[in-house]
């Protein structure tokens, strides 16, 4: 499922499609009958728009939204597996990963702080995408 999810995000961003509320609960997974691939569908499409240009900031925001909503459920290895599927052939670019991961972590933290200030009694999130050793 992580491979399919990474590819879904990559294809959305490649096609300059931005979902303002792209989080784990807005992705519907359907069992395809194959152990190798899940069928994923986006739901709650009110925030979806096709952009002329999709900024790096918006891509990071989408990745951080997923990290914030799925992060506690995944291991570090699973997060790297997702990132590998998302980046595709660019995954081998160490400099690119070193640029991307801290930005995802920073945006995740920003979202968590914002969420806590809006809903102080909500669940406790942690910055769970920590890939640093």
N, C-alpha and C positions, 0 to 999 in steps of 0.2 A: 504494500500500500504506500509506503514512503517513496518508493521509486515513482509510482504513478502520481503522487502528490507533487513531488519535485518537478516532474515533467509538466504537470498541469500549470504550476506557477510559472515555469520557464516559458511555456507556450503563451500564456496570458501576457506576460511581460514582453515577449518577442513581438506579439501582435499589438502592443501598446494598449492593452486592455487593463484598466485600473478598477479595482473593486474597493470602495472606501471602507467596507466592513468585512474584509477577507480574513476570516478566522476559522478555527477548526469546526465550530458548530454550524458554519455555513457551507460546509463541504459534505455532501452525501456520498457515502461509499456503498456500492452495490456489489455483492459477491458475483464475480463473473464465472464461477465454477472452476477457474484456473488458479492454482496456487501461486502463479507467477505475477499476475496482474489483477488489480481491482479496477472497477469502473467507477469513476468519480464524476459527480455533477455538482455544480454550484447552485446554491439556493439563496434566497433573499437578495435578489438581483437589483434592488432599488438603487444601490450605490455603484452600479457598474457603468463605466463609460469608456468609449473608445477615444483615445487621445491622439492628437497630432504628434506629440512628443511625450514619452513617459520618462519622467526624470528619475535619476538615481535615488533621490530622496523618497519618492513614492514606492519604488521597488523595495527599498530598505524598510519602509513603513509596513508594507505587506508581509515581508519576511518576519519582521518583529511581531506583527499581529499573530502570526502562526506560532512563533516561539512563545509568546505570552500565553496563548491558549492551549498549546500542546506540550510546552516545555517540560512540565513536571512529570509527564507520562513517558518521556523518551529518555533513553540513555545517551551518553555522549557519542557512542558509536552510531546509534540510530540517527542522531542529529547530523553527524558527518555523512551518513548514507543519504539522507535527504538532500544535504547541501551538494553532494556529488551529483545526484540526479538533477538538481536545479541548475548547476553550473555546466553540466555536460562536459564537453572537451576542455572548458576553461578551468576545470577542477585542478588540473596539474599545475596551474599558475599559482605558485606559493605567494607571490607578492599580491595577487588579486584576492586570495583568501585572507591574507593578513590585513588587507584594506577592508574587506567586507565584514568579517566576523566582529570586530570591535564596533562597527557602526550598527550592526544588528543588535548587539548587546546594549549599546547606549540607547538606541531607540526603544528597545524592550523596557529598559529601566524607566525611561521617560513615560512610556505608556502605563507602566505599573504605578508610578507616582501619581500620574494624572487620574487613574482609576481609583486609587485609594483616597485621593482628595475629594473626588465626586461621591464615592460610596465607602465611607470609613468602616462600615460593618461588613463589607464584602469579604470573600475568601482571601487568604494570604497567598500572593504570588511571589515567586522568587525568580531571580534571573537565572534561568535554568539552562541557558544555551552555552554555558561556560565551556569553552573548548580549550582554555588555557591550561597549561600543566602546572 
